[in-house]
Amino acid sequence: MRLVEYVKAQFDKGRKMRPIDLRSADEYQRGHLPGARSVPLTELPARFAEVPTTNRVVLYYDWSPAEVELAYRFLKGQRYRNLNMMGERYKAWTERGHPIEQ
């Protein structure tokens, strides 16, 4: 699990990371991490192939850590080995004033 500040530092260092937004498409449209791809948790079983298998993937959400853990375990079961979870909610990202895209 990675905290918001760690994820931000990786962006600042230019590390290749692909955020995966597990929130609803509506929430994604209102704002998301730079470069994020929307794959809502409810659609993950049908769309998991959209999650990259190269570079570092950071899963994030705005609900309980247990729910993102389900997504993490599901992807691990699909043989993904490049996964991290942002240990704090998307709200923590925005509250710190970190950049978002809309």
N, C-alpha and C positions, 0 to 999 in steps of 0.2 A: 504494500500500500504506500502511496506517495502523497505527501501533503501538498497543498496548493503552492506554497512557496518553492518547494522542490520542482514542481512541474513548471512554474514560471521561470525559475533559474535555467532549466533545460532549454526552454524557448529562447531565453536571452543569450544562451551560449550557441544557439543555432543548431542544436541537436535535432536530428530527424525524428520527429514524433508525429503520430496521427491520433488526435483526440477523437473518441467515439462518444457521441452524445446519445445517451440511452433514454433521454426524456421524450415526451411527445413531440410530434412534428410542429405543433403550435408553439410549444415552449422554445424549440430550436429556432423557429422563425423570429421570435422576440429577441434572441441574442444567444451566442454560443462562443466557445473558445475559438481562437483563430485557427483556421484550417480544419475545423471539426467536420465530421460526417455524421449525419443523423441516421441512426439505426435504433428506433424506439425499442425498448425492452420487450414490448408485446409482439414486435415483428422479428425479433432476433432469430428465433428458430428457422424462419423462412428466408432471412436475409443475411445470415452470418457470413456467407461468402463475400460480402461487401467489406468485411473487416480485413484489412491488410495482414498478410502473413510475414511481411518484411518490416524492418525498422521497429521502433517501439510504439506500441499502442497503449493509450491511456483511456480507460473507461471512466466516464463520469456521469453524474445523475443529480437529482435533487430530492432524494428520499433516503430511506434508511440504508445503512451499509449492508444489511442482510440482503436487500434486493439486488444491489450491484454485485454482491458475492454470487448470487445465482447466475448472473450473466457471465461472470468470470469463470465459474466452474463449468458452465455449459461450453464456453469457448475452449477451455482446457480439455474438455472431453472431445472436442473436434480437432485436437492436436495443435492448438495454438500455443506457442511458447514465448511469444513476444509481448505479453500482457502486463499491464500495471493498472491499478485502480487509484483514482484520485481519492485520497482518504478523507477529504472534506467535500461538502456539497458545492454545486455550481454557485450557489448564493455566496459562499465564502470567497470565491474567485471575484465576483462582482463587488462585494463589500470592500475588498482591498483595492478596488480601482484598477484591476488588471484589464488589459484590452479585451474587447469582445468584437465579434462581427455580427452583422444583422443581414 
